[in-house]
């Protein structure tokens, strides 16, 4: 009797519940579709630009950072104009500007010049740099000032009011040289920090990939619609720009 009590009763094995056999395959299929879909969307985004039926005036922003650009090919792709980076800050000059300028003129494209604003430097030196880089030419499009860097990168503190004041001074000085109103091109970060669109009544050039930008709080004239537009005109992607209809 004692032996019977000491004996352990054999445990019954319980069957483990398993999910449907097709579930792992479904997970794999979803992952594959997501990968393929993501790759397709990436390729589509590189080749996307606004429909020419609505956005008739299209062009590109070109500088030395884009490497060798076949400007004449841009016209074949439907570009009617090109904005060329010319100067930056007080002493930076775009090395590709002279060659790009000559090529754009030979191709019959309208040309605009761009200055990149340096919030750490005074406007006087920046306008002097632009003036010595860009010829006074009545056939040029209105000049543009790219406003991307913020004073957070400056070695010494520069106040918000000081940045706003220098931008306004630079606008006046460049307009005195070109005889045409400047186009302001603030990035979303710069506009959030300095509100130049609200303070300075000039045409705007905004940037946002694939969807119309609204961060300036008022209508824009130019829109960088795809900052990585792959074309036959260059080995590297270009910044594709359209004009509001």
RASULDA-V530663 format. One record per backbone hydrogen bond with DSSP energy under -1.0 kcal/mol. CO is the residue of the C=O (numbers start at 1). NH is the residue of the N-H. Records with the same first field share a line. If there is no record, write none. Layout:
CO = NH + NH
This chain:
1 = 5
2 = 6
3 = 7
20 = 23
22 = 26
23 = 27
24 = 28
25 = 29
26 = 30
27 = 31
28 = 32
29 = 33
30 = 34
31 = 35
32 = 36
33 = 37
34 = 38
35 = 39
36 = 40
37 = 41
38 = 42
39 = 43
40 = 44
41 = 45
42 = 46
43 = 47
46 = 230
51 = 54 + 55
54 = 56
57 = 243
58 = 80
59 = 241
60 = 83
62 = 85
63 = 66
64 = 67
69 = 71
70 = 74
71 = 75
72 = 76
73 = 77
74 = 79
75 = 78
80 = 110
81 = 60
82 = 112
83 = 62
84 = 114
86 = 94
87 = 116
88 = 92
92 = 88
94 = 97
96 = 100
97 = 101
98 = 102
99 = 103
100 = 104
101 = 105
102 = 106
103 = 107
104 = 109
110 = 82
111 = 141
112 = 84
113 = 144
114 = 86 + 87
115 = 146
116 = 89
118 = 121
122 = 126
123 = 127
124 = 128
125 = 129
126 = 130
127 = 131
128 = 132
130 = 133 + 134
137 = 140
143 = 183
144 = 115
145 = 185
146 = 117
147 = 187
150 = 153
151 = 154
159 = 163
160 = 164
161 = 165
162 = 166
163 = 167
164 = 168
165 = 169
166 = 170
167 = 171
168 = 172
169 = 173
170 = 174
171 = 175
172 = 176
173 = 177
174 = 178
175 = 179
183 = 145
184 = 205
185 = 147
187 = 191
188 = 192
189 = 193
190 = 194
191 = 195
195 = 199
196 = 200
200 = 202
203 = 184
204 = 221 + 222
206 = 224
214 = 217
221 = 244
222 = 206
223 = 225 + 242
224 = 208
225 = 210
226 = 240
229 = 238
233 = 70
238 = 229
239 = 61
240 = 225 + 226
241 = 59
242 = 223
